[in-house]
C-alpha cells in the first residue's frame, strides 16, 4: 500500500491513469483518477495520452512483475490505495 512521503501529488506505479494526493507525510493517500483519455506524467499533471510516451509514463510490465519490482500490490480498483 502506498504511504505518503510528504505533502503533494505522487504517481501511482501501478496505473498511470491516476495519482495519489497526500496532505502530509504519513497521511492516508487519496487515489485521484485522471480524466478520461489522460495519464499522469512526470510533470505532475494529467495530460492527453496521445501526447505522452506511454512506454515511459506507464509501466509496460505485468501486474505480477510490478508487485515484485515495486514491492506493492497493484490493483485495477481506482479507489484502492
N, C-alpha and C positions, 0 to 999 in steps of 0.2 A: 504494500500500500504506500502511496506517495505521502511523504511528510514535508510540510512547508519548511524550507531552509531560511526563509526571510519573507518580508512583505513583497508582493509583486505577482507577476504572471509567469508561469513556467510551462514548458512544453510537456505534453503527455507522450512519453516514449512509445506507448502502445497504439496511439491513434492520433494522427496529425490533424484530424477534423475537430479536435478540441484542445483545450489547455486548462491548467489549474490556476485558480485565483486564490492568493493567500493574503490574509490580513496581517499576519505577523509570524515570526519563527515559532514553530511548534503548533500553529493553529491547524485545525482541520481544513483541508483544501476543498474548494468548490470546483467541480468539473463544469466548465463552460463550453458549450458547443459553438463552433464557428457556424456562420450562416451557410445555407446550402450552396455547394459549389466552391467553397473556400476551404483553405487549410491554414493552420497556424505555422508561421515561418520563423526564421532566425532573427528577424527584426522585431519579433514580439507582437505581431498583428496577424489577423486572418486576412489572407489575400486570395484572389481568384486562383483556383488550382491550375488553370491553364497557364498562368504567369509564373509558376514556380517549377523548379526542377524537382519533381516528386521523388526521384531517386535519392536526393539529398535531404529533402524535408521529411518525407515519410520513410519509415523503416521498410526496407524491402527484404524482410525476412519473415519467417513464420512466427505465429504467436508463441509456439513452443520454444523457438530459438530465442525470442525476446525474453521469455521468462528466465532462461538460463543466463543469457548475456547480462541482463539488467538486474536480475535478482528480484523481479517484480512479477506479479501475476496479472497478465493482461486480460481484459475483458472487452466485449463489444458493447456493454451497457454504458451509455453516456452518463448515467447517474452514479456509476461506481467511482470510487476514489482510491 
